[in-house]
């Protein structure tokens, strides 16, 4: 199967009542593992990579790896830019063949956020690609970016933000956090309130650590997408770390890479199955 357009993936999820997991990749092994984990479960989702992780690769290379990873699979999988930090990153990813885009201007003022998202929307919609934006701020560590503030999404800003920016999905802050160092406490009443106001489906970043029962409850409140990064990266790194602890002369990269790929694949299968059970 080809990589699936983001609008089509959202429509498929809505029609079938799925929550779409978006799994962060960094390299070839993780990309194949994510695709195979989704295939094992027979459930749809996203392979995604952040602007930050593109420092290790580039959009064209990741796109080609992702295309090959899904080539012989039958489940719908999209390729998403997570936390796009610049319009250049957005353009590079669209031009490379990404099927879904996030522009993250949540660190800017309300008006500046809207303007950045609007610019991205105008470009992406020309190519038929949906845009995710973020309103609010999450505590924790997202790769090498640390945010100690916790600014939950203000429901009174949601309708104006979505309407004026034109975004197709809205990532919100309701007690979810980045990384594994802080325990998330999801404010379901706030999520419900936002869901009644938002004209577009909602996204939760920082899925690692959120109880599955909470996610299934959140599904009632227009949640369509949830991001997972730390859980998969932990599996990948753990494989090499345990091998090194057993033998400080460990150097069998190929077999350790295959083992780490299998562990990430199993984790992806587990997560997508649990959130949709």
N, C-alpha and C positions, 0 to 999 in steps of 0.2 A: 504494500500500500504506500502511496505517496504521503508526505507530510500533509496534514489536514489544515485547511484554512481555519483561523481562529473563530470566525463567525459560525462556520459550519460545526465546529467542535462544540461551541456553546449551545447551538440549537439541538445538537444530538444529545447533549447532557440534559438539557431542559426537558426534552421529549421523553427521555428514559428515566428521569429522576436521579441522575448521578451527581455526585460532587467530583469535580475534576482535581486530582492532585497535580501539582506542578513541582517536579523534582529537579533540583539544581545539579547541574553537571559542571565539571571542570576539565575533563579530559576524555580520551577515547574510551577507556575502560568503563567509566561511569555512564557515559552516553549509551553504550550498548547495554549495560546492565539495567538502566532505567527502562529502555524500550522492551527488553526481554521480560522484566518484571511485570510491566503492564500487560504484555502478551500472555504471560503465565496466568494472570488473573482474569484475562478476557475483558478488561475494563479500560476505558479511555483515560487520557491524561496528557500532560505536557512534559517534554524535555525543555528545561530552561537554563539559561546561563546569564549571569549578571555582567554589567559593564566591567566591573572589577575583575572578574575571572577572565574576561577577554584579553587581559594583559598577557596571559599565557598562551593564547591562540589568536584567532581572528574570526570574524563572522563567517567568512567563506569556508574555512576549514571545518568549523563546527557544523555548518549546514551540510557539508558533504558527508561528514561522519553520521549525522542524524539521518540523512536520507538513506544511507546504506544500512543503518541500524533498523529502520522500519520497512525496508524494501520487501521483505518476505513475510511481514506480519499482517494480521487481519484486523487489529484493533485501531481505532482512530487516535492518532497522536499528533499533537502540534508542536511547533518549535517557537518558544517564547523568549523575548528579551526581558530579563528581570532587572529591576532597578536601573533602567537606562538613565545615565547621568548627563548625557549631552545629546543635542540634536544630531550631531555627527554620528554618534553611536547608533541612533535610531535609523538614520539614512543608510549607514553601512549594513545594518542588519536587514532592513527591508530589501535593499539591493542584493544582498546575499541569498535571500530566500526564506527569511524568518516569516512565520505565518501569524504571529501575534506579538504585540509590542507593549512594554510598560515604560512610560517616562516618569521618573521620580523627581518631582520638583517640590516635594512636601517640606523641604527645609527652607523654602522661600516664603515670602508673604502670600497671603490669600490671592491677591491680584496677580502677583508674579507667577504663582503656581498655575492659575487659570490661563494666563497668556502662554506659558510654556507648553501646557497640555494642548491648548487650542492649535498652536503651531504644529505640534506633532500629529494631532487628529487630521488636520487639513492634508498633511502629506500622506499619512497612512491610509486614510479613507480613499484617496485617489487610486490606491492600489488594492482596495478592498480588504484592508487589514484592520482588525479592532485594536483599540488602545485602552490600556489600563492606566489609571492615575491613582494617586494616594492623597488622602486628606487626613491629617493627624500624624502622630509620630510614635514609633515603637521604641521602648527601652531595650537595651541589650547590645550584643555585638553581632553585626552582620559582616562576616569575613573580617576585614581589618578596620571596619568603621564602627566606633563605639558611640552610643547615644545614651546618656544618663537621664534624659528628660522623658517624661511620660505624658504626652499630650493626646488625650483621647479625642476621637472625632466628635466635633460639635454637630449634633443633628440639625441645628438651625442653619448651618452652612451648606448642608448636603445638596439640597435641591438646586440652589443657585450655582454651586460649584459644578455639578453635573450638567446642568442646562447650558451654562455659559461656556464650559470647556468642551462639551461634546463628547466626553469620554464614554466608553462602552462598558467598562467595568470599574468598580471603585474599591480600592484597597483601604480598609479602615483600621483604626486603633480602638480596641474595646477591651484592653487588658492582655492582648497577645504580645509576645516579646520575641526578639531575635536571639538565637543561640540557646544554650542549655544551662547557662549559669543562673538564670532567674526563672522562678516558677510562674507560669502564666495563670492569671485568674480572669477568666472571661466573664465580662459583664453582659449576660444574655438579655436582660431588660433593655440595655442600651442598644444592643444589636437589633433587637426587635423594633425598637423605636426608629432606628435608622432605616431598617428594611421597609417600613411603612412610608418613608419619605423618599427614598432613593428611586429614581426612574430606571436605574440599571442594576444588574446583579452585583453582589458583593464578593470581596476577596479577603481572606485572612492570611497575612504573612506570619511566619513563625509558627508553623504547624507542629514542629517537633516539641513535645512536652504537653500539648493540649490533649486531655483525655478524649478517647474516641466517643464516649457517650455525649460529651459536650459538643463535639463536632456534629454528631448526628442530630442533636437538638438544634444546633445552629442552622442546619439544613432547612428547617421550617421558615427561616428568616432570610430567604433569598440568597443564601450562600451558594455560590457555584464553583468556587476555586479556592484551594488552600495550598500554601507553599510549604515544601519540605526541603531543607538543606542539611541541617546539622545531623539529623539521624543517619542520612546516607554517607555523609563525609566521615562520621564516626566509624561506620562499618569499614569504610575503605582504609582509614588510617590504622584502625585497630588490627587489621590483618597483618600489616607490616610491623607494627609495634610489638605484637605478641611474638612474631618470628624473631625479632631482634632480641627480645628479652630471653628467649630460649637459646639463642646462639648469636653472639655479637659479631660473628663472622658470616652471618647470613647474607647471601648475595644473589640468590636465585630469583632475579626480577621477574622472569616470565611466569613461573609458577605462582609466585606471590601475587602478581598482577591478576592472574586467572582466578586465584582464590578470593582476592578482594572484589573482583567483578561478580563472582558468585554470591558473595555476602551482600553486596549492594543490591543485586537482583532480588534476592530473597526478601530484603527489607522493603524494597519498592512494592513487591507483590503483597507483602503483609499489610503495608499501610493503605494501599488503594482498596484492598479487600475489606479492611476493618472500617474505613470511613463510609463504605457503601454497603455494609452488611445490614 
